Amino acid sequence: MITVTDSAIVKLTEILAEENNPDLKVRMFVSGGGCSGMQYGFTLEENPPNEDDFDLEVAPGVHMLVDSMSGQYVQGAEVDWAESVQGSQFAIKNPTAETTCGCGSSFSPG
């Protein structure tokens, strides 16, 4: 469904370790908004996955949840951790996006 780069896995592992809760999972989602129409988001969740969630173990002990609605927009995407002079963030390379904004946090679905 999605690919998570080594640098993103390192960052996700650091974030989860800081929280010191082995039950936490990372949720990646898509919602309306942003300068291109749709935007990506990430949250930490302790609750069990929802019935329509994809539960992807991207590394040992690192689970990423994606709900089915968001899944249709991120199918085949790559999640990376990018550091630049503008700051650090998760960067999504999405083959289903028709256009993306300059900051990379929103897109227009194709």
C-alpha positions in Angstrom: 0.0 0.0 0.0 2.6 2.6 1.1 6.4 2.5 1.4 8.2 4.1 4.4 11.8 5.0 3.9 14.6 4.2 6.3 14.9 7.8 7.4 11.1 8.0 8.1 11.3 4.7 10.1 14.1 6.1 12.2 12.1 9.2 13.0 8.9 7.3 13.7 10.9 5.0 16.0 12.3 8.0 17.9 8.9 9.6 18.3 7.4 6.4 19.6 10.3 5.9 22.0 9.9 9.4 23.4 6.2 8.6 24.2 7.3 5.4 26.1 4.0 3.6 25.3 4.3 0.3 23.5 0.6 0.4 22.5 1.0 3.6 20.4 0.6 3.4 16.6 1.1 6.1 14.0 -2.0 7.0 12.0 -1.5 8.6 8.6 -4.6 10.2 7.2 -5.9 12.5 4.4 -8.4 15.3 5.0 -9.9 18.1 3.1 -8.0 21.4 3.2 -4.5 22.7 2.5 -3.6 24.9 -0.4 -4.1 22.1 -3.0 -7.4 20.6 -1.7 -6.4 17.6 0.4 -3.8 17.5 3.1 -1.8 14.7 4.8 -1.8 14.3 8.6 -0.2 12.1 11.2 -1.3 11.4 14.8 -0.4 8.9 17.5 -3.1 6.5 18.7 -3.4 4.1 21.5 -6.8 2.6 20.6 -7.0 -0.7 18.7 -7.3 -0.2 14.9 -10.7 0.5 13.5 -12.5 -2.2 11.4 -11.6 -0.4 8.1 -8.0 0.3 9.0 -5.0 -1.0 7.2 -2.4 -1.9 10.0 1.0 -1.8 8.4 4.0 -2.9 10.4 6.7 -0.8 8.7 9.4 -1.9 11.1 9.5 -4.2 14.1 7.1 -2.6 16.7 6.3 0.4 14.4 2.8 0.2 13.1 1.2 2.7 10.7 -2.6 2.8 10.5 -4.4 4.1 7.4 -8.2 4.2 7.2 -9.8 2.9 4.0 -10.9 6.4 2.8 -7.4 7.7 3.2 -5.9 4.6 1.7 -7.5 5.3 -1.7 -5.6 8.6 -1.8 -2.2 7.3 -0.7 -2.0 4.0 -2.5 1.6 3.5 -3.7 2.8 6.6 -1.8 6.3 6.9 -0.2 6.6 8.4 3.3 10.1 10.0 3.9 11.6 12.2 6.6 13.1 15.3 5.0 15.3 17.9 6.7 16.1 21.2 5.0 16.8 24.8 5.8 13.0 25.3 5.9 12.6 22.7 8.6 12.0 19.0 9.1 8.9 17.1 8.2 7.4 13.9 6.8 7.4 14.2 3.0 4.9 12.3 0.9 5.7 11.2 -2.6 2.3 10.3 -4.0 1.9 8.9 -7.5 -1.9 9.4 -7.3 -1.6 13.2 -6.7 -2.4 15.3 -9.7 -0.7 18.4 -8.2 1.1 19.1 -4.9 1.8 22.3 -3.1 5.3 23.7 -2.6 5.6 22.6 1.0 4.5 19.0 0.1 1.8 18.8 2.8 -1.2 19.0 0.5 -2.2 17.7 -2.9 -5.0 17.5 -5.4 -6.1 13.9 -6.2 -5.8 12.7 -9.7 
